[in-house]
Amino acid sequence: MRLSTDLDSKDLDLLKLLQEQGRASLNSLAEAVGLSSPAVAERLRKLEERKVILQVSAQLAPDPLALDITAFIQVRVDSSTHYPKFLAKASAHDEVMECHAVTGDASHLLKIRTKNTATLERLLGEIQRWPGVIGTRTNLVLSTHKESTALTLTHAREIIEEAKSARQK
């Protein structure tokens, strides 16, 4: 995948700020990146249009919402003919936070959050009945020391700087 050619360092600054503080006002974003509010609004519109920004949302703490169990479930699906149905089931399930196609012993890795071990057991039974599922392996999370939805922008910034240097030569 290549870096979008329209991105510049101001765009990356805006993206970093939005990842850190999605509720920032246009005025505070504009001040932070040294642009006018209308210029920032236009950049944000273009970033959304080009699907660089998919959505801006709140990240909720699971503990106050009684979601005490986090687990990673490795799922083996028996053939690619079942993948669309499996993906539809995983995407539709509220307790499934993430679904990744992976290499190794499993075909997919699910990150789930649920209330307790009883609801985890129910969810595992449900997943094991999904079309094509031939096995699961579950790892419970005991504690979380880092969890983020923020993407690193370091590599994109390096590419932009390299392109800028090449143009100046």
TORDREN-786332 format. One record per residue: residue in one letter; x, y, z of N, C-alpha, C, O in turn; residue number from 1. Coordinates in steps of 0.2 Angstrom, whole numbers, plus 5000, padded with zeros to 4 digits. Example, Ala and Ser with C-alpha at 12.3 -4.5 7.8 and 13.67 -1.06 7.14 Angstrom:
<rs>
{'A' {5066 4972 5039} {5062 4978 5039} {5066 4984 5039} {5071 4983 5042} 1}
{'S' {5064 4989 5035} {5068 4995 5036} {5064 5000 5039} {5067 5006 5040} 2}
</rs>
This chain:
<rs>
{'M' {5004 4994 5000} {5000 5000 5000} {5004 5006 5000} {5009 5006 5004} 1}
{'R' {5003 5011 4996} {5007 5017 4996} {5003 5023 4999} {4997 5023 5000} 2}
{'L' {5007 5027 5001} {5005 5033 5005} {5001 5037 5000} {5003 5038 4994} 3}
{'S' {4995 5040 5002} {4991 5044 4998} {4996 5050 4996} {4999 5054 5000} 4}
{'T' {4996 5052 4989} {5001 5057 4987} {4998 5064 4989} {5002 5069 4988} 5}
{'D' {4992 5065 4991} {4990 5071 4992} {4991 5073 5000} {4990 5079 5002} 6}
{'L' {4994 5069 5004} {4995 5070 5011} {5001 5075 5011} {5006 5074 5008} 7}
{'D' {5001 5079 5016} {5007 5083 5018} {5008 5083 5025} {5004 5080 5029} 8}
{'S' {5013 5087 5028} {5014 5086 5035} {5009 5090 5039} {5007 5088 5045} 9}
{'K' {5005 5095 5036} {4999 5098 5040} {4994 5093 5041} {4991 5092 5046} 10}
{'D' {4993 5089 5035} {4987 5083 5036} {4989 5079 5042} {4985 5077 5046} 11}
{'L' {4996 5077 5042} {4998 5072 5047} {4997 5075 5054} {4995 5071 5059} 12}
{'D' {4999 5081 5054} {4998 5085 5061} {4990 5084 5063} {4989 5083 5069} 13}
{'L' {4986 5086 5058} {4979 5086 5060} {4977 5079 5062} {4973 5078 5067} 14}
{'L' {4979 5074 5058} {4977 5067 5060} {4980 5065 5067} {4976 5061 5070} 15}
{'K' {4986 5067 5068} {4988 5065 5075} {4984 5068 5080} {4982 5065 5085} 16}
{'L' {4982 5075 5079} {4978 5078 5084} {4971 5075 5085} {4969 5074 5091} 17}
{'L' {4968 5073 5079} {4962 5070 5080} {4962 5063 5083} {4957 5061 5087} 18}
{'Q' {4967 5059 5082} {4968 5053 5086} {4969 5054 5093} {4966 5050 5097} 19}
{'E' {4972 5059 5095} {4973 5061 5102} {4967 5064 5105} {4965 5062 5111} 20}
{'Q' {4963 5068 5102} {4958 5072 5104} {4953 5073 5099} {4952 5078 5096} 21}
{'G' {4948 5068 5098} {4943 5068 5093} {4938 5074 5094} {4935 5076 5089} 22}
{'R' {4937 5076 5100} {4933 5082 5101} {4935 5089 5100} {4932 5094 5102} 23}
{'A' {4942 5089 5098} {4945 5096 5097} {4941 5100 5092} {4938 5098 5087} 24}
{'S' {4940 5106 5094} {4936 5111 5089} {4940 5113 5083} {4947 5112 5083} 25}
{'L' {4937 5115 5078} {4941 5118 5072} {4946 5123 5074} {4951 5123 5071} 26}
{'N' {4944 5128 5078} {4948 5133 5080} {4954 5130 5084} {4960 5133 5082} 27}
{'S' {4954 5126 5088} {4960 5123 5092} {4964 5119 5087} {4970 5119 5088} 28}
{'L' {4961 5115 5082} {4965 5112 5077} {4969 5117 5073} {4975 5116 5072} 29}
{'A' {4965 5122 5071} {4968 5127 5066} {4974 5130 5070} {4979 5131 5067} 30}
{'E' {4973 5132 5076} {4978 5135 5080} {4984 5131 5081} {4990 5133 5080} 31}
{'A' {4983 5124 5082} {4988 5119 5083} {4993 5118 5077} {4999 5117 5078} 32}
{'V' {4990 5118 5071} {4993 5117 5065} {4995 5123 5061} {4998 5123 5056} 33}
{'G' {4993 5129 5064} {4995 5135 5060} {4991 5137 5054} {4994 5139 5049} 34}
{'L' {4985 5135 5054} {4981 5136 5048} {4974 5140 5050} {4973 5140 5056} 35}
{'S' {4971 5142 5045} {4964 5145 5047} {4959 5140 5048} {4960 5134 5046} 36}
{'S' {4954 5141 5052} {4948 5137 5053} {4945 5134 5046} {4944 5128 5045} 37}
{'P' {4944 5139 5041} {4941 5136 5035} {4946 5131 5031} {4944 5127 5028} 38}
{'A' {4953 5133 5032} {4958 5129 5029} {4958 5122 5032} {4958 5117 5028} 39}
{'V' {4957 5121 5038} {4957 5115 5042} {4950 5111 5040} {4951 5105 5039} 40}
{'A' {4945 5115 5040} {4938 5112 5038} {4939 5108 5031} {4936 5103 5030} 41}
{'E' {4942 5112 5027} {4943 5109 5020} {4947 5103 5020} {4946 5098 5016} 42}
{'R' {4953 5104 5023} {4957 5098 5024} {4954 5092 5027} {4954 5086 5024} 43}
{'L' {4950 5093 5032} {4946 5087 5035} {4941 5084 5030} {4940 5078 5030} 44}
{'R' {4938 5089 5027} {4933 5086 5022} {4936 5082 5017} {4934 5076 5015} 45}
{'K' {4942 5084 5014} {4946 5080 5009} {4948 5074 5012} {4948 5068 5009} 46}
{'L' {4951 5074 5018} {4953 5068 5021} {4947 5063 5022} {4948 5056 5022} 47}
{'E' {4941 5065 5024} {4936 5060 5024} {4934 5058 5018} {4932 5052 5017} 48}
{'E' {4934 5062 5013} {4932 5061 5006} {4936 5055 5003} {4934 5051 5000} 49}
{'R' {4943 5056 5005} {4948 5051 5002} {4948 5045 5007} {4952 5040 5005} 50}
{'K' {4944 5044 5012} {4944 5039 5016} {4950 5038 5020} {4952 5032 5022} 51}
{'V' {4954 5043 5022} {4959 5043 5026} {4956 5043 5033} {4959 5040 5038} 52}
{'I' {4951 5048 5034} {4948 5048 5041} {4941 5044 5039} {4937 5045 5035} 53}
{'L' {4941 5038 5043} {4935 5034 5042} {4929 5036 5047} {4923 5036 5044} 54}
{'Q' {4931 5038 5053} {4926 5041 5057} {4929 5044 5063} {4935 5042 5065} 55}
{'V' {4926 5048 5067} {4928 5051 5073} {4923 5048 5078} {4917 5049 5078} 56}
{'S' {4926 5045 5083} {4921 5042 5088} {4925 5042 5095} {4930 5044 5096} 57}
{'A' {4921 5041 5100} {4923 5041 5107} {4926 5034 5109} {4923 5029 5107} 58}
{'Q' {4931 5033 5112} {4934 5027 5115} {4931 5026 5122} {4933 5030 5126} 59}
{'L' {4927 5021 5123} {4924 5020 5130} {4928 5015 5134} {4932 5011 5132} 60}
{'A' {4928 5016 5141} {4932 5012 5145} {4927 5006 5147} {4921 5007 5148} 61}
{'P' {4930 5000 5146} {4925 4994 5147} {4923 4993 5154} {4918 4990 5155} 62}
{'D' {4928 4994 5159} {4926 4992 5166} {4920 4996 5168} {4915 4992 5171} 63}
{'P' {4918 5002 5168} {4912 5005 5170} {4906 5003 5166} {4900 5004 5169} 64}
{'L' {4907 4999 5161} {4901 4997 5157} {4900 4989 5158} {4897 4986 5154} 65}
{'A' {4904 4987 5163} {4903 4980 5166} {4905 4975 5160} {4902 4969 5159} 66}
{'L' {4910 4977 5156} {4913 4972 5152} {4920 4970 5154} {4925 4973 5153} 67}
{'D' {4920 4965 5159} {4926 4963 5163} {4930 4958 5159} {4936 4958 5161} 68}
{'I' {4928 4955 5154} {4932 4950 5151} {4934 4952 5144} {4930 4954 5140} 69}
{'T' {4941 4952 5143} {4943 4953 5136} {4947 4946 5134} {4950 4943 5138} 70}
{'A' {4945 4944 5128} {4948 4938 5126} {4950 4938 5119} {4947 4942 5115} 71}
{'F' {4955 4934 5117} {4957 4933 5110} {4955 4926 5108} {4957 4921 5111} 72}
{'I' {4951 4925 5103} {4949 4919 5101} {4951 4917 5094} {4950 4921 5089} 73}
{'Q' {4956 4912 5093} {4958 4910 5087} {4953 4905 5084} {4950 4900 5088} 74}
{'V' {4951 4906 5078} {4945 4902 5075} {4948 4899 5069} {4951 4902 5065} 75}
{'R' {4947 4892 5068} {4948 4889 5062} {4942 4888 5058} {4937 4885 5060} 76}
{'V' {4942 4890 5052} {4936 4890 5047} {4938 4885 5042} {4944 4885 5039} 77}
{'D' {4934 4880 5040} {4936 4874 5036} {4938 4875 5029} {4942 4872 5026} 78}
{'S' {4935 4880 5026} {4936 4882 5019} {4934 4889 5017} {4930 4892 5021} 79}
{'S' {4937 4891 5012} {4935 4898 5010} {4928 4899 5008} {4926 4905 5008} 80}
{'T' {4925 4894 5006} {4917 4894 5005} {4913 4897 5011} {4908 4900 5010} 81}
{'H' {4916 4896 5017} {4912 4898 5023} {4914 4905 5025} {4911 4908 5030} 82}
{'Y' {4920 4908 5022} {4922 4914 5025} {4917 4920 5024} {4916 4923 5029} 83}
{'P' {4913 4921 5019} {4908 4926 5019} {4903 4926 5025} {4902 4931 5028} 84}
{'K' {4901 4920 5026} {4896 4919 5031} {4899 4920 5038} {4896 4923 5043} 85}
{'F' {4905 4917 5039} {4909 4918 5045} {4910 4926 5046} {4909 4928 5052} 86}
{'L' {4912 4929 5041} {4914 4936 5042} {4907 4940 5044} {4907 4945 5047} 87}
{'A' {4902 4938 5040} {4895 4942 5042} {4893 4941 5049} {4891 4945 5052} 88}
{'K' {4894 4935 5052} {4892 4933 5059} {4897 4937 5063} {4894 4940 5068} 89}
{'A' {4903 4937 5062} {4908 4941 5066} {4907 4948 5066} {4907 4952 5071} 90}
{'S' {4905 4951 5060} {4904 4958 5060} {4898 4960 5063} {4897 4966 5066} 91}
{'A' {4893 4956 5063} {4886 4958 5066} {4886 4957 5074} {4881 4959 5077} 92}
{'H' {4891 4954 5076} {4891 4952 5084} {4894 4958 5088} {4899 4960 5087} 93}
{'D' {4890 4961 5092} {4892 4966 5096} {4898 4965 5101} {4902 4970 5102} 94}
{'E' {4899 4959 5103} {4904 4957 5108} {4911 4956 5104} {4916 4956 5107} 95}
{'V' {4911 4955 5097} {4917 4955 5093} {4919 4962 5092} {4916 4966 5088} 96}
{'M' {4925 4964 5094} {4928 4970 5093} {4932 4971 5087} {4932 4976 5084} 97}
{'E' {4935 4965 5086} {4940 4965 5080} {4939 4958 5077} {4938 4953 5080} 98}
{'C' {4940 4957 5070} {4941 4951 5067} {4946 4952 5061} {4946 4956 5057} 99}
{'H' {4951 4947 5062} {4957 4948 5058} {4958 4941 5054} {4958 4936 5058} 100}
{'A' {4959 4941 5048} {4961 4934 5044} {4969 4934 5046} {4972 4939 5045} 101}
{'V' {4971 4928 5048} {4978 4928 5050} {4981 4921 5048} {4978 4917 5045} 102}
{'T' {4988 4921 5048} {4992 4915 5046} {4993 4911 5053} {4991 4913 5058} 103}
{'G' {4995 4905 5052} {4996 4900 5057} {4991 4895 5058} {4988 4893 5053} 104}
{'D' {4990 4893 5064} {4985 4887 5065} {4978 4889 5064} {4974 4885 5063} 105}
{'A' {4976 4895 5065} {4970 4898 5065} {4969 4902 5058} {4974 4904 5055} 106}
{'S' {4963 4902 5056} {4962 4906 5050} {4960 4914 5052} {4960 4918 5048} 107}
{'H' {4957 4914 5058} {4955 4921 5060} {4956 4922 5068} {4956 4917 5071} 108}
{'L' {4957 4928 5069} {4958 4930 5076} {4953 4935 5078} {4952 4940 5075} 109}
{'L' {4949 4934 5083} {4944 4938 5086} {4946 4941 5092} {4948 4938 5097} 110}
{'K' {4945 4948 5093} {4945 4951 5100} {4938 4952 5102} {4934 4955 5099} 111}
{'I' {4937 4950 5108} {4930 4951 5111} {4930 4954 5118} {4935 4954 5121} 112}
{'R' {4925 4957 5119} {4924 4960 5126} {4917 4957 5128} {4912 4958 5124} 113}
{'T' {4917 4955 5134} {4910 4952 5137} {4910 4953 5144} {4915 4955 5148} 114}
{'K' {4904 4952 5147} {4903 4953 5154} {4907 4949 5159} {4910 4951 5164} 115}
{'N' {4906 4942 5158} {4909 4938 5163} {4911 4931 5159} {4910 4930 5153} 116}
{'T' {4913 4926 5163} {4915 4920 5160} {4909 4916 5158} {4909 4912 5153} 117}
{'A' {4903 4917 5161} {4897 4914 5158} {4895 4917 5151} {4893 4913 5147} 118}
{'T' {4895 4923 5150} {4894 4926 5144} {4899 4924 5139} {4898 4923 5133} 119}
{'L' {4906 4923 5141} {4911 4921 5136} {4909 4914 5134} {4910 4912 5128} 120}
{'E' {4907 4910 5139} {4906 4903 5137} {4900 4902 5132} {4900 4898 5127} 121}
{'R' {4895 4906 5133} {4889 4907 5128} {4892 4909 5122} {4890 4906 5116} 122}
{'L' {4896 4914 5121} {4898 4917 5115} {4903 4911 5112} {4902 4911 5105} 123}
{'L' {4907 4908 5115} {4911 4903 5112} {4906 4897 5109} {4908 4895 5103} 124}
{'G' {4901 4895 5113} {4897 4890 5110} {4893 4893 5103} {4892 4889 5099} 125}
{'E' {4892 4899 5103} {4888 4902 5098} {4893 4902 5092} {4892 4900 5086} 126}
{'I' {4899 4904 5093} {4905 4905 5088} {4906 4898 5085} {4907 4897 5079} 127}
{'Q' {4906 4893 5089} {4907 4886 5087} {4902 4883 5083} {4903 4878 5079} 128}
{'R' {4896 4886 5083} {4890 4884 5078} {4890 4888 5072} {4886 4886 5068} 129}
{'W' {4894 4893 5071} {4894 4897 5065} {4896 4893 5059} {4900 4888 5060} 130}
{'P' {4894 4894 5053} {4895 4890 5047} {4903 4889 5046} {4906 4894 5046} 131}
{'G' {4905 4883 5045} {4912 4882 5044} {4917 4882 5049} {4923 4880 5048} 132}
{'V' {4915 4884 5055} {4920 4884 5061} {4921 4877 5063} {4916 4873 5065} 133}
{'I' {4928 4875 5063} {4929 4868 5065} {4934 4868 5072} {4935 4863 5074} 134}
{'G' {4935 4874 5074} {4939 4874 5081} {4940 4881 5083} {4941 4886 5079} 135}
{'T' {4941 4882 5090} {4943 4888 5093} {4948 4887 5098} {4948 4881 5101} 136}
{'R' {4952 4892 5099} {4956 4892 5105} {4956 4899 5108} {4957 4904 5104} 137}
{'T' {4955 4899 5115} {4954 4906 5118} {4959 4908 5123} {4962 4903 5127} 138}
{'N' {4962 4914 5122} {4966 4917 5127} {4963 4922 5131} {4960 4927 5128} 139}
{'L' {4962 4922 5137} {4959 4927 5141} {4965 4932 5143} {4971 4931 5144} 140}
{'V' {4963 4938 5143} {4967 4944 5145} {4967 4945 5152} {4961 4946 5155} 141}
{'L' {4973 4945 5156} {4973 4946 5163} {4973 4953 5165} {4970 4955 5169} 142}
{'S' {4977 4957 5161} {4978 4964 5162} {4980 4967 5155} {4984 4964 5151} 143}
{'T' {4979 4973 5154} {4981 4977 5148} {4985 4982 5150} {4983 4987 5154} 144}
{'H' {4991 4983 5147} {4996 4988 5149} {4996 4993 5143} {4999 4999 5144} 145}
{'K' {4994 4991 5137} {4994 4996 5132} {4988 4994 5127} {4988 4988 5125} 146}
{'E' {4984 4998 5125} {4979 4997 5120} {4977 5004 5117} {4976 5009 5120} 147}
{'S' {4977 5004 5110} {4977 5010 5107} {4973 5009 5100} {4973 5003 5097} 148}
{'T' {4969 5014 5098} {4967 5014 5091} {4970 5018 5087} {4969 5019 5081} 149}
{'A' {4975 5022 5089} {4979 5027 5086} {4984 5023 5081} {4988 5019 5083} 150}
{'L' {4984 5025 5075} {4989 5023 5070} {4996 5027 5071} {4995 5033 5072} 151}
{'T' {5002 5024 5070} {5008 5028 5069} {5008 5032 5063} {5006 5029 5058} 152}
{'L' {5010 5038 5063} {5011 5042 5057} {5018 5043 5056} {5020 5047 5051} 153}
{'T' {5023 5040 5059} {5030 5041 5059} {5032 5039 5051} {5036 5043 5048} 154}
{'H' {5030 5033 5049} {5032 5031 5042} {5029 5036 5037} {5033 5037 5032} 155}
{'A' {5023 5038 5038} {5020 5043 5033} {5024 5049 5033} {5026 5052 5027} 156}
{'R' {5026 5052 5039} {5030 5058 5039} {5037 5057 5036} {5039 5062 5033} 157}
{'E' {5040 5051 5037} {5046 5050 5034} {5046 5050 5026} {5050 5053 5023} 158}
{'I' {5041 5047 5023} {5040 5047 5016} {5038 5054 5013} {5041 5056 5008} 159}
{'I' {5034 5058 5017} {5033 5065 5015} {5040 5069 5015} {5041 5073 5010} 160}
{'E' {5044 5068 5020} {5050 5072 5021} {5055 5070 5015} {5058 5074 5012} 161}
{'E' {5055 5063 5014} {5059 5061 5008} {5057 5064 5002} {5062 5066 4998} 162}
{'A' {5051 5064 5000} {5048 5067 4994} {5050 5074 4994} {5052 5077 4988} 163}
{'K' {5049 5077 4999} {5050 5085 4999} {5058 5086 4998} {5060 5090 4994} 164}
{'S' {5062 5082 5001} {5070 5083 5000} {5071 5081 4993} {5076 5085 4990} 165}
{'A' {5068 5076 4990} {5069 5074 4983} {5067 5080 4978} {5071 5081 4973} 166}
{'R' {5062 5083 4979} {5059 5089 4975} {5064 5095 4976} {5065 5099 4971} 167}
{'Q' {5067 5096 4981} {5072 5102 4982} {5078 5101 4979} {5082 5106 4978} 168}
{'K' {5080 5095 4977} {5087 5093 4974} {5087 5095 4967} {5092 5094 4963} 169}
</rs>
